[in-house]
Amino acid sequence: MSADNNKVIRLNKVAKELNVGIHTIVEYLGKKGKKIDPSPNTKIDLDTYNLLSKAFLSEKKQKGENNKLFCN
């Protein structure tokens, strides 16, 4: 098992990166059968991050497009 498989990311960082609220993430994971603490400091594993990344990909793309508009 590689070190990347053990990587954990804080919930607040994931929420910012994916451009969604922590509450939205907690609700989504609850529907998928994964119960997590709604604290911003909760750590999630790489598998959970990948699940969220796929689910909220459109929000992440929108954030990137918005950043381009304001940076130019």
All heavy atoms as TSV, in Angstrom:
chain	resi	resn	atom	element	x	y	z
A	1	MET	N	N	0.852	-1.183	0.000
A	1	MET	CA	C	0.000	0.000	0.000
A	1	MET	C	C	0.895	1.243	0.000
A	1	MET	O	O	1.818	1.349	0.783
A	1	MET	CB	C	-0.898	-0.017	1.241
A	1	MET	CG	C	-2.008	1.005	1.176
A	1	MET	SD	S	-2.985	1.076	2.687
A	1	MET	CE	C	-4.206	-0.147	2.357
A	2	SER	N	N	0.602	2.169	-0.880
A	2	SER	CA	C	1.430	3.373	-0.967
A	2	SER	C	C	0.990	4.412	0.051
A	2	SER	O	O	-0.108	4.357	0.601
A	2	SER	CB	C	1.365	3.960	-2.377
A	2	SER	OG	O	0.113	4.527	-2.605
A	3	ALA	N	N	1.829	5.400	0.253
A	3	ALA	CA	C	1.534	6.463	1.216
A	3	ALA	C	C	0.341	7.297	0.761
A	3	ALA	O	O	-0.389	7.837	1.580
A	3	ALA	CB	C	2.755	7.352	1.407
A	4	ASP	N	N	0.113	7.422	-0.551
A	4	ASP	CA	C	-1.003	8.211	-1.058
A	4	ASP	C	C	-2.349	7.638	-0.641
A	4	ASP	O	O	-3.312	8.369	-0.483
A	4	ASP	CB	C	-0.958	8.315	-2.580
A	4	ASP	CG	C	0.158	9.234	-3.047
A	4	ASP	OD1	O	0.635	10.038	-2.224
A	4	ASP	OD2	O	0.535	9.145	-4.227
A	5	ASN	N	N	-2.437	6.329	-0.478
A	5	ASN	CA	C	-3.697	5.700	-0.080
A	5	ASN	C	C	-4.068	6.043	1.353
A	5	ASN	O	O	-5.218	5.930	1.728
A	5	ASN	CB	C	-3.627	4.185	-0.248
A	5	ASN	CG	C	-3.609	3.794	-1.717
A	5	ASN	OD1	O	-3.981	4.577	-2.588
A	5	ASN	ND2	N	-3.171	2.592	-1.988
A	6	ASN	N	N	-3.093	6.456	2.158
A	6	ASN	CA	C	-3.337	6.791	3.555
A	6	ASN	C	C	-3.556	8.288	3.754
A	6	ASN	O	O	-3.740	8.741	4.868
A	6	ASN	CB	C	-2.157	6.334	4.424
A	6	ASN	CG	C	-2.030	4.831	4.425
A	6	ASN	OD1	O	-3.017	4.113	4.315
A	6	ASN	ND2	N	-0.811	4.346	4.527
A	7	LYS	N	N	-3.504	9.055	2.697
A	7	LYS	CA	C	-3.621	10.507	2.781
A	7	LYS	C	C	-5.004	10.898	3.299
A	7	LYS	O	O	-6.011	10.333	2.900
A	7	LYS	CB	C	-3.399	11.122	1.402
A	7	LYS	CG	C	-3.365	12.618	1.405
A	7	LYS	CD	C	-3.054	13.143	0.016
A	7	LYS	CE	C	-3.038	14.651	0.037
A	7	LYS	NZ	N	-2.745	15.205	-1.277
A	8	VAL	N	N	-5.028	11.876	4.177
A	8	VAL	CA	C	-6.286	12.412	4.690
A	8	VAL	C	C	-6.322	13.913	4.434
A	8	VAL	O	O	-5.290	14.577	4.403
A	8	VAL	CB	C	-6.483	12.117	6.199
A	8	VAL	CG1	C	-6.669	10.633	6.446
A	8	VAL	CG2	C	-5.354	12.666	7.024
A	9	ILE	N	N	-7.517	14.431	4.230
A	9	ILE	CA	C	-7.702	15.838	3.923
A	9	ILE	C	C	-8.784	16.374	4.850
A	9	ILE	O	O	-9.795	15.712	5.088
A	9	ILE	CB	C	-8.141	16.022	2.456
A	9	ILE	CG1	C	-7.169	15.312	1.520
A	9	ILE	CG2	C	-8.238	17.494	2.099
A	9	ILE	CD1	C	-7.691	15.158	0.114
A	10	ARG	N	N	-8.599	17.570	5.351
A	10	ARG	CA	C	-9.604	18.175	6.227
A	10	ARG	C	C	-10.832	18.581	5.425
A	10	ARG	O	O	-10.747	19.034	4.284
A	10	ARG	CB	C	-9.024	19.379	6.954
A	10	ARG	CG	C	-7.965	18.982	7.956
A	10	ARG	CD	C	-7.618	20.137	8.867
A	10	ARG	NE	N	-6.457	19.827	9.655
A	10	ARG	CZ	C	-6.502	19.169	10.813
A	10	ARG	NH1	N	-7.646	18.767	11.291
A	10	ARG	NH2	N	-5.401	18.916	11.479
A	11	LEU	N	N	-11.977	18.433	6.059
A	11	LEU	CA	C	-13.254	18.690	5.422
A	11	LEU	C	C	-13.362	20.124	4.909
A	11	LEU	O	O	-13.874	20.365	3.811
A	11	LEU	CB	C	-14.384	18.377	6.404
A	11	LEU	CG	C	-15.796	18.381	5.874
A	11	LEU	CD1	C	-15.954	17.435	4.694
A	11	LEU	CD2	C	-16.769	18.004	6.979
A	12	ASN	N	N	-12.862	21.096	5.669
A	12	ASN	CA	C	-12.969	22.490	5.215
A	12	ASN	C	C	-12.164	22.738	3.944
A	12	ASN	O	O	-12.577	23.507	3.076
A	12	ASN	CB	C	-12.587	23.484	6.317
A	12	ASN	CG	C	-11.157	23.378	6.761
A	12	ASN	OD1	O	-10.498	22.360	6.584
A	12	ASN	ND2	N	-10.662	24.418	7.380
A	13	LYS	N	N	-11.038	22.080	3.791
A	13	LYS	CA	C	-10.224	22.220	2.584
A	13	LYS	C	C	-10.944	21.616	1.378
A	13	LYS	O	O	-10.952	22.196	0.287
A	13	LYS	CB	C	-8.862	21.554	2.776
A	13	LYS	CG	C	-7.951	21.721	1.598
A	13	LYS	CD	C	-6.584	21.175	1.859
A	13	LYS	CE	C	-5.706	21.390	0.631
A	13	LYS	NZ	N	-4.355	20.904	0.831
A	14	VAL	N	N	-11.575	20.477	1.577
A	14	VAL	CA	C	-12.322	19.828	0.500
A	14	VAL	C	C	-13.496	20.704	0.078
A	14	VAL	O	O	-13.748	20.892	-1.111
A	14	VAL	CB	C	-12.813	18.429	0.939
A	14	VAL	CG1	C	-13.710	17.808	-0.114
A	14	VAL	CG2	C	-11.631	17.524	1.242
A	15	ALA	N	N	-14.205	21.270	1.044
A	15	ALA	CA	C	-15.355	22.122	0.749
A	15	ALA	C	C	-14.929	23.337	-0.077
A	15	ALA	O	O	-15.595	23.692	-1.055
A	15	ALA	CB	C	-16.037	22.567	2.040
A	16	LYS	N	N	-13.826	23.957	0.281
A	16	LYS	CA	C	-13.331	25.110	-0.471
A	16	LYS	C	C	-12.917	24.709	-1.876
A	16	LYS	O	O	-13.216	25.401	-2.849
A	16	LYS	CB	C	-12.144	25.753	0.251
A	16	LYS	CG	C	-12.529	26.537	1.471
A	16	LYS	CD	C	-11.308	27.135	2.134
A	16	LYS	CE	C	-11.670	27.812	3.434
A	16	LYS	NZ	N	-10.489	28.346	4.127
A	17	GLU	N	N	-12.210	23.610	-1.979
A	17	GLU	CA	C	-11.720	23.157	-3.277
A	17	GLU	C	C	-12.866	22.800	-4.228
A	17	GLU	O	O	-12.807	23.104	-5.412
A	17	GLU	CB	C	-10.809	21.941	-3.089
A	17	GLU	CG	C	-10.216	21.441	-4.379
A	17	GLU	CD	C	-9.281	20.270	-4.169
A	17	GLU	OE1	O	-8.533	20.274	-3.174
A	17	GLU	OE2	O	-9.313	19.356	-5.000
A	18	LEU	N	N	-13.908	22.168	-3.687
A	18	LEU	CA	C	-15.025	21.732	-4.528
A	18	LEU	C	C	-16.111	22.792	-4.658
A	18	LEU	O	O	-17.081	22.598	-5.387
A	18	LEU	CB	C	-15.615	20.434	-3.971
A	18	LEU	CG	C	-14.666	19.232	-3.960
A	18	LEU	CD1	C	-15.343	18.034	-3.338
A	18	LEU	CD2	C	-14.175	18.912	-5.363
A	19	ASN	N	N	-15.962	23.879	-3.933
A	19	ASN	CA	C	-16.910	24.994	-3.993
A	19	ASN	C	C	-18.312	24.594	-3.516
A	19	ASN	O	O	-19.316	24.964	-4.122
A	19	ASN	CB	C	-16.955	25.575	-5.418
A	19	ASN	CG	C	-17.555	26.951	-5.462
A	19	ASN	OD1	O	-17.404	27.730	-4.529
A	19	ASN	ND2	N	-18.264	27.262	-6.527
A	20	VAL	N	N	-18.363	23.811	-2.442
A	20	VAL	CA	C	-19.633	23.429	-1.818
A	20	VAL	C	C	-19.509	23.598	-0.312
A	20	VAL	O	O	-18.408	23.638	0.225
A	20	VAL	CB	C	-20.055	21.976	-2.155
A	20	VAL	CG1	C	-20.362	21.823	-3.621
A	20	VAL	CG2	C	-19.000	20.980	-1.732
A	21	GLY	N	N	-20.625	23.668	0.361
A	21	GLY	CA	C	-20.619	23.818	1.810
A	21	GLY	C	C	-20.370	22.505	2.527
A	21	GLY	O	O	-20.635	21.420	1.999
A	22	ILE	N	N	-19.878	22.625	3.734
A	22	ILE	CA	C	-19.618	21.449	4.556
A	22	ILE	C	C	-20.913	20.675	4.797
A	22	ILE	O	O	-20.937	19.445	4.717
A	22	ILE	CB	C	-18.944	21.855	5.886
A	22	ILE	CG1	C	-17.528	22.348	5.600
A	22	ILE	CG2	C	-18.931	20.698	6.880
A	22	ILE	CD1	C	-16.800	22.937	6.783
A	23	HIS	N	N	-21.992	21.398	5.055
A	23	HIS	CA	C	-23.280	20.748	5.288
A	23	HIS	C	C	-23.701	19.919	4.070
A	23	HIS	O	O	-24.205	18.800	4.215
A	23	HIS	CB	C	-24.342	21.798	5.627
A	23	HIS	CG	C	-25.683	21.230	5.930
A	23	HIS	ND1	N	-25.948	20.567	7.098
A	23	HIS	CD2	C	-26.829	21.203	5.195
A	23	HIS	CE1	C	-27.211	20.154	7.085
A	23	HIS	NE2	N	-27.765	20.533	5.926
A	24	THR	N	N	-23.472	20.441	2.880
A	24	THR	CA	C	-23.808	19.729	1.649
A	24	THR	C	C	-23.004	18.434	1.545
A	24	THR	O	O	-23.532	17.383	1.177
A	24	THR	CB	C	-23.539	20.620	0.420
A	24	THR	OG1	O	-24.295	21.816	0.554
A	24	THR	CG2	C	-23.898	19.922	-0.870
A	25	ILE	N	N	-21.733	18.512	1.875
A	25	ILE	CA	C	-20.865	17.326	1.838
A	25	ILE	C	C	-21.330	16.283	2.844
A	25	ILE	O	O	-21.440	15.099	2.520
A	25	ILE	CB	C	-19.398	17.711	2.105
A	25	ILE	CG1	C	-18.860	18.523	0.923
A	25	ILE	CG2	C	-18.540	16.483	2.371
A	25	ILE	CD1	C	-17.482	19.104	1.137
A	26	VAL	N	N	-21.633	16.729	4.065
A	26	VAL	CA	C	-22.068	15.803	5.118
A	26	VAL	C	C	-23.377	15.117	4.707
A	26	VAL	O	O	-23.525	13.905	4.867
A	26	VAL	CB	C	-22.215	16.531	6.472
A	26	VAL	CG1	C	-22.855	15.631	7.513
A	26	VAL	CG2	C	-20.857	17.024	6.952
A	27	GLU	N	N	-24.314	15.893	4.144
A	27	GLU	CA	C	-25.580	15.312	3.686
A	27	GLU	C	C	-25.356	14.297	2.576
A	27	GLU	O	O	-25.945	13.214	2.584
A	27	GLU	CB	C	-26.518	16.412	3.166
A	27	GLU	CG	C	-27.315	17.093	4.220
A	27	GLU	CD	C	-28.334	18.058	3.618
A	27	GLU	OE1	O	-28.405	18.199	2.373
A	27	GLU	OE2	O	-29.057	18.676	4.410
A	28	TYR	N	N	-24.533	14.652	1.611
A	28	TYR	CA	C	-24.269	13.759	0.487
A	28	TYR	C	C	-23.658	12.445	0.966
A	28	TYR	O	O	-24.084	11.364	0.556
A	28	TYR	CB	C	-23.341	14.435	-0.531
A	28	TYR	CG	C	-22.979	13.527	-1.667
A	28	TYR	CD1	C	-23.860	13.313	-2.717
A	28	TYR	CD2	C	-21.756	12.868	-1.694
A	28	TYR	CE1	C	-23.539	12.458	-3.763
A	28	TYR	CE2	C	-21.414	12.011	-2.732
A	28	TYR	CZ	C	-22.314	11.813	-3.753
A	28	TYR	OH	O	-21.989	10.963	-4.786
A	29	LEU	N	N	-22.657	12.545	1.831
A	29	LEU	CA	C	-22.014	11.333	2.339
A	29	LEU	C	C	-22.987	10.503	3.170
A	29	LEU	O	O	-22.946	9.273	3.134
A	29	LEU	CB	C	-20.763	11.681	3.146
A	29	LEU	CG	C	-19.598	12.229	2.329
A	29	LEU	CD1	C	-18.451	12.634	3.252
A	29	LEU	CD2	C	-19.119	11.223	1.299
A	30	GLY	N	N	-23.878	11.166	3.919
A	30	GLY	CA	C	-24.893	10.452	4.693
A	30	GLY	C	C	-25.795	9.637	3.787
A	30	GLY	O	O	-26.151	8.491	4.104
A	31	LYS	N	N	-26.166	10.196	2.647
A	31	LYS	CA	C	-27.002	9.469	1.682
A	31	LYS	C	C	-26.257	8.279	1.087
A	31	LYS	O	O	-26.874	7.303	0.682
A	31	LYS	CB	C	-27.454	10.402	0.559
A	31	LYS	CG	C	-28.464	11.426	1.012
A	31	LYS	CD	C	-28.844	12.371	-0.112
A	31	LYS	CE	C	-29.774	13.456	0.392
A	31	LYS	NZ	N	-30.087	14.445	-0.660
A	32	LYS	N	N	-24.932	8.379	1.032
A	32	LYS	CA	C	-24.098	7.288	0.510
A	32	LYS	C	C	-23.721	6.283	1.601
A	32	LYS	O	O	-22.969	5.356	1.349
A	32	LYS	CB	C	-22.824	7.847	-0.126
A	32	LYS	CG	C	-23.081	8.688	-1.351
A	32	LYS	CD	C	-23.604	7.827	-2.471
A	32	LYS	CE	C	-23.818	8.614	-3.731
A	32	LYS	NZ	N	-24.333	7.794	-4.818
A	33	GLY	N	N	-24.229	6.494	2.819
A	33	GLY	CA	C	-23.965	5.558	3.908
A	33	GLY	C	C	-22.697	5.826	4.681
A	33	GLY	O	O	-22.261	5.004	5.477
A	34	LYS	N	N	-22.088	6.977	4.465
A	34	LYS	CA	C	-20.862	7.336	5.193
A	34	LYS	C	C	-21.193	8.454	6.165
A	34	LYS	O	O	-21.451	9.572	5.766
A	34	LYS	CB	C	-19.773	7.803	4.223
A	34	LYS	CG	C	-19.275	6.733	3.309
A	34	LYS	CD	C	-18.121	7.275	2.495
A	34	LYS	CE	C	-17.545	6.204	1.638
A	34	LYS	NZ	N	-16.176	5.880	2.002
A	35	LYS	N	N	-21.185	8.146	7.423
A	35	LYS	CA	C	-21.451	9.144	8.463
A	35	LYS	C	C	-20.136	9.797	8.870
A	35	LYS	O	O	-19.164	9.121	9.192
A	35	LYS	CB	C	-22.098	8.493	9.689
A	35	LYS	CG	C	-23.398	7.775	9.397
A	35	LYS	CD	C	-24.504	8.744	9.159
A	35	LYS	CE	C	-25.805	7.988	8.954
A	35	LYS	NZ	N	-26.842	8.788	8.387
A	36	ILE	N	N	-20.109	11.142	8.811
A	36	ILE	CA	C	-18.924	11.867	9.257
A	36	ILE	C	C	-19.349	13.016	10.160
A	36	ILE	O	O	-20.482	13.488	10.098
A	36	ILE	CB	C	-18.076	12.410	8.084
A	36	ILE	CG1	C	-18.852	13.450	7.269
A	36	ILE	CG2	C	-17.570	11.292	7.204
A	36	ILE	CD1	C	-17.976	14.246	6.336
A	37	ASP	N	N	-18.423	13.440	10.971
A	37	ASP	CA	C	-18.637	14.579	11.861
A	37	ASP	C	C	-18.657	15.857	11.024
A	37	ASP	O	O	-17.789	16.048	10.168
A	37	ASP	CB	C	-17.500	14.622	12.881
A	37	ASP	CG	C	-17.641	15.729	13.902
A	37	ASP	OD1	O	-18.760	16.267	14.051
A	37	ASP	OD2	O	-16.640	16.047	14.559
A	38	PRO	N	N	-19.628	16.747	11.218
A	38	PRO	CA	C	-19.711	17.973	10.414
A	38	PRO	C	C	-18.692	19.054	10.783
A	38	PRO	O	O	-18.764	20.166	10.282
A	38	PRO	CB	C	-21.143	18.452	10.660
A	38	PRO	CG	C	-21.520	17.906	11.984
A	38	PRO	CD	C	-20.786	16.591	12.098
A	39	SER	N	N	-17.741	18.743	11.625
A	39	SER	CA	C	-16.708	19.705	12.006
A	39	SER	C	C	-15.796	20.006	10.813
A	39	SER	O	O	-15.424	19.092	10.071
A	39	SER	CB	C	-15.860	19.131	13.143
A	39	SER	OG	O	-14.688	19.897	13.315
A	40	PRO	N	N	-15.418	21.267	10.620
A	40	PRO	CA	C	-14.499	21.612	9.530
A	40	PRO	C	C	-13.157	20.894	9.629
A	40	PRO	O	O	-12.463	20.732	8.635
A	40	PRO	CB	C	-14.300	23.121	9.678
A	40	PRO	CG	C	-15.436	23.592	10.490
A	40	PRO	CD	C	-15.857	22.449	11.359
A	41	ASN	N	N	-12.795	20.459	10.827
A	41	ASN	CA	C	-11.511	19.786	11.032
A	41	ASN	C	C	-11.573	18.279	10.852
A	41	ASN	O	O	-10.550	17.604	10.992
A	41	ASN	CB	C	-10.958	20.110	12.416
A	41	ASN	CG	C	-10.585	21.571	12.525
A	41	ASN	OD1	O	-10.056	22.157	11.594
A	41	ASN	ND2	N	-10.881	22.171	13.662
A	42	THR	N	N	-12.733	17.751	10.518
A	42	THR	CA	C	-12.869	16.321	10.276
A	42	THR	C	C	-11.977	15.931	9.107
A	42	THR	O	O	-11.915	16.632	8.097
A	42	THR	CB	C	-14.335	15.968	9.950
A	42	THR	OG1	O	-15.139	16.272	11.080
A	42	THR	CG2	C	-14.495	14.502	9.599
A	43	LYS	N	N	-11.292	14.828	9.244
A	43	LYS	CA	C	-10.410	14.355	8.183
A	43	LYS	C	C	-11.118	13.261	7.391
A	43	LYS	O	O	-11.756	12.381	7.974
A	43	LYS	CB	C	-9.110	13.820	8.773
A	43	LYS	CG	C	-8.293	14.907	9.438
A	43	LYS	CD	C	-7.024	14.362	10.030
A	43	LYS	CE	C	-6.246	15.480	10.723
A	43	LYS	NZ	N	-5.044	14.967	11.378
A	44	ILE	N	N	-11.003	13.348	6.067
A	44	ILE	CA	C	-11.581	12.312	5.222
A	44	ILE	C	C	-10.459	11.617	4.459
A	44	ILE	O	O	-9.408	12.206	4.195
A	44	ILE	CB	C	-12.637	12.876	4.245
A	44	ILE	CG1	C	-12.024	13.887	3.281
A	44	ILE	CG2	C	-13.796	13.500	5.005
A	44	ILE	CD1	C	-12.945	14.245	2.140
A	45	ASP	N	N	-10.694	10.358	4.104
A	45	ASP	CA	C	-9.666	9.603	3.394
A	45	ASP	C	C	-9.754	9.855	1.892
A	45	ASP	O	O	-10.663	10.515	1.394
A	45	ASP	CB	C	-9.769	8.116	3.716
A	45	ASP	CG	C	-11.107	7.512	3.318
A	45	ASP	OD1	O	-11.803	8.070	2.442
A	45	ASP	OD2	O	-11.460	6.464	3.879
A	46	LEU	N	N	-8.799	9.323	1.174
A	46	LEU	CA	C	-8.691	9.555	-0.262
A	46	LEU	C	C	-9.887	8.982	-1.020
A	46	LEU	O	O	-10.368	9.604	-1.971
A	46	LEU	CB	C	-7.385	8.966	-0.784
A	46	LEU	CG	C	-7.009	9.302	-2.219
A	46	LEU	CD1	C	-6.922	10.814	-2.418
A	46	LEU	CD2	C	-5.707	8.651	-2.601
A	47	ASP	N	N	-10.391	7.830	-0.607
A	47	ASP	CA	C	-11.555	7.245	-1.277
A	47	ASP	C	C	-12.776	8.149	-1.157
A	47	ASP	O	O	-13.510	8.348	-2.121
A	47	ASP	CB	C	-11.877	5.854	-0.706
A	47	ASP	CG	C	-10.822	4.825	-1.073
A	47	ASP	OD1	O	-10.138	5.004	-2.112
A	47	ASP	OD2	O	-10.682	3.837	-0.333
A	48	THR	N	N	-12.992	8.700	0.022
A	48	THR	CA	C	-14.119	9.608	0.236
A	48	THR	C	C	-13.918	10.884	-0.564
A	48	THR	O	O	-14.854	11.399	-1.171
A	48	THR	CB	C	-14.276	9.930	1.734
A	48	THR	OG1	O	-14.422	8.697	2.451
A	48	THR	CG2	C	-15.481	10.806	1.989
A	49	TYR	N	N	-12.702	11.384	-0.606
A	49	TYR	CA	C	-12.404	12.573	-1.402
A	49	TYR	C	C	-12.719	12.322	-2.876
A	49	TYR	O	O	-13.318	13.174	-3.548
A	49	TYR	CB	C	-10.943	12.979	-1.243
A	49	TYR	CG	C	-10.550	14.100	-2.176
A	49	TYR	CD1	C	-10.893	15.415	-1.879
A	49	TYR	CD2	C	-9.892	13.845	-3.373
A	49	TYR	CE1	C	-10.569	16.451	-2.743
A	49	TYR	CE2	C	-9.568	14.865	-4.242
A	49	TYR	CZ	C	-9.918	16.165	-3.921
A	49	TYR	OH	O	-9.612	17.186	-4.783
A	50	ASN	N	N	-12.320	11.176	-3.397
A	50	ASN	CA	C	-12.585	10.852	-4.797
A	50	ASN	C	C	-14.077	10.774	-5.076
A	50	ASN	O	O	-14.541	11.234	-6.124
A	50	ASN	CB	C	-11.888	9.552	-5.193
A	50	ASN	CG	C	-10.386	9.716	-5.274
A	50	ASN	OD1	O	-9.874	10.804	-5.518
A	50	ASN	ND2	N	-9.675	8.631	-5.060
A	51	LEU	N	N	-14.838	10.218	-4.149
A	51	LEU	CA	C	-16.287	10.150	-4.279
A	51	LEU	C	C	-16.878	11.560	-4.355
A	51	LEU	O	O	-17.703	11.852	-5.223
A	51	LEU	CB	C	-16.880	9.381	-3.090
A	51	LEU	CG	C	-18.390	9.264	-3.025
A	51	LEU	CD1	C	-18.897	8.341	-4.128
A	51	LEU	CD2	C	-18.808	8.708	-1.665
A	52	LEU	N	N	-16.439	12.426	-3.481
A	52	LEU	CA	C	-16.922	13.815	-3.471
A	52	LEU	C	C	-16.491	14.566	-4.726
A	52	LEU	O	O	-17.268	15.339	-5.288
A	52	LEU	CB	C	-16.402	14.544	-2.228
A	52	LEU	CG	C	-16.968	14.081	-0.907
A	52	LEU	CD1	C	-16.179	14.685	0.249
A	52	LEU	CD2	C	-18.443	14.429	-0.791
A	53	SER	N	N	-15.279	14.332	-5.147
A	53	SER	CA	C	-14.766	15.009	-6.325
A	53	SER	C	C	-15.597	14.676	-7.557
A	53	SER	O	O	-15.924	15.559	-8.358
A	53	SER	CB	C	-13.306	14.610	-6.544
A	53	SER	OG	O	-12.750	15.335	-7.604
A	54	LYS	N	N	-15.976	13.424	-7.705
A	54	LYS	CA	C	-16.814	13.012	-8.830
A	54	LYS	C	C	-18.208	13.621	-8.719
A	54	LYS	O	O	-18.783	14.064	-9.710
A	54	LYS	CB	C	-16.915	11.493	-8.898
A	54	LYS	CG	C	-15.644	10.835	-9.344
A	54	LYS	CD	C	-15.775	9.327	-9.312
A	54	LYS	CE	C	-14.435	8.666	-9.558
A	54	LYS	NZ	N	-14.510	7.217	-9.397
A	55	ALA	N	N	-18.747	13.653	-7.517
A	55	ALA	CA	C	-20.112	14.142	-7.310
A	55	ALA	C	C	-20.222	15.644	-7.533
A	55	ALA	O	O	-21.234	16.129	-8.035
A	55	ALA	CB	C	-20.577	13.790	-5.901
A	56	PHE	N	N	-19.194	16.391	-7.164
A	56	PHE	CA	C	-19.263	17.847	-7.218
A	56	PHE	C	C	-18.317	18.442	-8.256
A	56	PHE	O	O	-17.903	19.590	-8.146
A	56	PHE	CB	C	-18.986	18.436	-5.831
A	56	PHE	CG	C	-20.008	18.025	-4.810
A	56	PHE	CD1	C	-19.696	17.118	-3.818
A	56	PHE	CD2	C	-21.299	18.529	-4.867
A	56	PHE	CE1	C	-20.640	16.724	-2.886
A	56	PHE	CE2	C	-22.254	18.144	-3.944
A	56	PHE	CZ	C	-21.929	17.237	-2.955
A	57	LEU	N	N	-18.019	17.685	-9.284
A	57	LEU	CA	C	-17.111	18.141	-10.321
A	57	LEU	C	C	-17.614	19.408	-11.009
A	57	LEU	O	O	-16.843	20.327	-11.284
A	57	LEU	CB	C	-16.912	17.034	-11.361
A	57	LEU	CG	C	-15.921	17.327	-12.476
A	57	LEU	CD1	C	-14.537	17.544	-11.893
A	57	LEU	CD2	C	-15.885	16.179	-13.462
A	58	SER	N	N	-18.914	19.508	-11.254
A	58	SER	CA	C	-19.446	20.692	-11.940
A	58	SER	C	C	-19.259	21.957	-11.099
A	58	SER	O	O	-18.972	23.025	-11.641
A	58	SER	CB	C	-20.920	20.495	-12.288
A	58	SER	OG	O	-21.698	20.356	-11.119
A	59	GLU	N	N	-19.406	21.854	-9.777
A	59	GLU	CA	C	-19.200	23.010	-8.912
A	59	GLU	C	C	-17.731	23.440	-8.921
A	59	GLU	O	O	-17.417	24.621	-8.924
A	59	GLU	CB	C	-19.639	22.714	-7.474
A	59	GLU	CG	C	-21.136	22.713	-7.272
A	59	GLU	CD	C	-21.811	21.403	-7.678
A	59	GLU	OE1	O	-21.119	20.483	-8.166
A	59	GLU	OE2	O	-23.029	21.307	-7.531
A	60	LYS	N	N	-16.835	22.455	-8.971
A	60	LYS	CA	C	-15.412	22.761	-9.000
A	60	LYS	C	C	-15.062	23.461	-10.308
A	60	LYS	O	O	-14.316	24.443	-10.312
A	60	LYS	CB	C	-14.601	21.471	-8.856
A	60	LYS	CG	C	-13.111	21.687	-8.774
A	60	LYS	CD	C	-12.386	20.387	-8.543
A	60	LYS	CE	C	-10.892	20.608	-8.446
A	60	LYS	NZ	N	-10.167	19.375	-8.178
A	61	LYS	N	N	-15.618	22.992	-11.426
A	61	LYS	CA	C	-15.369	23.633	-12.713
A	61	LYS	C	C	-15.915	25.056	-12.723
A	61	LYS	O	O	-15.290	25.965	-13.236
A	61	LYS	CB	C	-16.012	22.819	-13.842
A	61	LYS	CG	C	-15.273	21.563	-14.173
A	61	LYS	CD	C	-15.941	20.845	-15.315
A	61	LYS	CE	C	-15.233	19.556	-15.646
A	61	LYS	NZ	N	-15.905	18.813	-16.720
A	62	GLN	N	N	-17.101	25.244	-12.141
A	62	GLN	CA	C	-17.706	26.575	-12.101
A	62	GLN	C	C	-16.822	27.537	-11.309
A	62	GLN	O	O	-16.641	28.681	-11.688
A	62	GLN	CB	C	-19.105	26.512	-11.478
A	62	GLN	CG	C	-19.826	27.844	-11.451
A	62	GLN	CD	C	-20.126	28.370	-12.840
A	62	GLN	OE1	O	-20.539	27.625	-13.710
A	62	GLN	NE2	N	-19.898	29.642	-13.053
A	63	LYS	N	N	-16.268	27.059	-10.209
A	63	LYS	CA	C	-15.383	27.902	-9.405
A	63	LYS	C	C	-14.168	28.317	-10.223
A	63	LYS	O	O	-13.754	29.472	-10.204
A	63	LYS	CB	C	-14.938	27.165	-8.142
A	63	LYS	CG	C	-14.029	27.981	-7.248
A	63	LYS	CD	C	-13.612	27.226	-6.011
A	63	LYS	CE	C	-12.724	28.079	-5.134
A	63	LYS	NZ	N	-12.253	27.354	-3.963
A	64	GLY	N	N	-13.611	27.394	-10.981
A	64	GLY	CA	C	-12.459	27.703	-11.827
A	64	GLY	C	C	-12.790	28.733	-12.881
A	64	GLY	O	O	-12.013	29.646	-13.154
A	65	GLU	N	N	-13.976	28.613	-13.488
A	65	GLU	CA	C	-14.392	29.578	-14.497
A	65	GLU	C	C	-14.620	30.959	-13.876
A	65	GLU	O	O	-14.263	31.973	-14.470
A	65	GLU	CB	C	-15.659	29.084	-15.196
A	65	GLU	CG	C	-15.408	27.882	-16.086
A	65	GLU	CD	C	-16.676	27.274	-16.638
A	65	GLU	OE1	O	-17.759	27.872	-16.510
A	65	GLU	OE2	O	-16.575	26.170	-17.200
A	66	ASN	N	N	-15.196	30.981	-12.690
A	66	ASN	CA	C	-15.421	32.262	-12.007
A	66	ASN	C	C	-14.096	32.936	-11.671
A	66	ASN	O	O	-13.951	34.149	-11.780
A	66	ASN	CB	C	-16.242	32.062	-10.742
A	66	ASN	CG	C	-17.678	31.742	-11.039
A	66	ASN	OD1	O	-18.158	31.918	-12.149
A	66	ASN	ND2	N	-18.387	31.244	-10.030
A	67	ASN	N	N	-13.118	32.144	-11.234
A	67	ASN	CA	C	-11.797	32.696	-10.911
A	67	ASN	C	C	-11.146	33.309	-12.140
A	67	ASN	O	O	-10.502	34.352	-12.056
A	67	ASN	CB	C	-10.891	31.635	-10.304
A	67	ASN	CG	C	-11.271	31.319	-8.877
A	67	ASN	OD1	O	-11.967	32.068	-8.230
A	67	ASN	ND2	N	-10.816	30.175	-8.388
A	68	LYS	N	N	-11.314	32.682	-13.317
A	68	LYS	CA	C	-10.749	33.216	-14.538
A	68	LYS	C	C	-11.370	34.570	-14.874
A	68	LYS	O	O	-10.686	35.485	-15.317
A	68	LYS	CB	C	-10.972	32.246	-15.697
A	68	LYS	CG	C	-10.102	31.021	-15.657
A	68	LYS	CD	C	-10.410	30.122	-16.838
A	68	LYS	CE	C	-9.700	28.791	-16.706
A	68	LYS	NZ	N	-10.077	27.886	-17.801
A	69	LEU	N	N	-12.664	34.684	-14.676
A	69	LEU	CA	C	-13.342	35.930	-14.985
A	69	LEU	C	C	-12.849	37.083	-14.113
A	69	LEU	O	O	-12.668	38.196	-14.590
A	69	LEU	CB	C	-14.855	35.785	-14.798
A	69	LEU	CG	C	-15.593	34.934	-15.817
A	69	LEU	CD1	C	-17.055	34.765	-15.400
A	69	LEU	CD2	C	-15.511	35.566	-17.198
A	70	PHE	N	N	-12.633	36.811	-12.839
A	70	PHE	CA	C	-12.237	37.870	-11.916
A	70	PHE	C	C	-10.739	38.161	-11.955
A	70	PHE	O	O	-10.303	39.221	-11.545
A	70	PHE	CB	C	-12.669	37.530	-10.486
A	70	PHE	CG	C	-14.144	37.653	-10.292
A	70	PHE	CD1	C	-14.942	36.527	-10.139
A	70	PHE	CD2	C	-14.764	38.897	-10.282
A	70	PHE	CE1	C	-16.308	36.646	-9.974
A	70	PHE	CE2	C	-16.116	39.023	-10.118
A	70	PHE	CZ	C	-16.904	37.892	-9.954
A	71	CYS	N	N	-9.949	37.223	-12.450
A	71	CYS	CA	C	-8.503	37.421	-12.490
A	71	CYS	C	C	-8.058	38.132	-13.771
A	71	CYS	O	O	-6.953	38.635	-13.840
A	71	CYS	CB	C	-7.782	36.080	-12.379
A	71	CYS	SG	S	-7.939	35.360	-10.729
A	72	ASN	N	N	-8.893	38.161	-14.773
A	72	ASN	CA	C	-8.505	38.791	-16.048
A	72	ASN	C	C	-8.948	40.211	-16.131
A	72	ASN	O	O	-9.781	40.741	-15.635
A	72	ASN	CB	C	-9.066	38.003	-17.238
A	72	ASN	CG	C	-8.362	36.668	-17.373
A	72	ASN	OD1	O	-7.230	36.519	-16.975
A	72	ASN	ND2	N	-9.060	35.703	-17.937
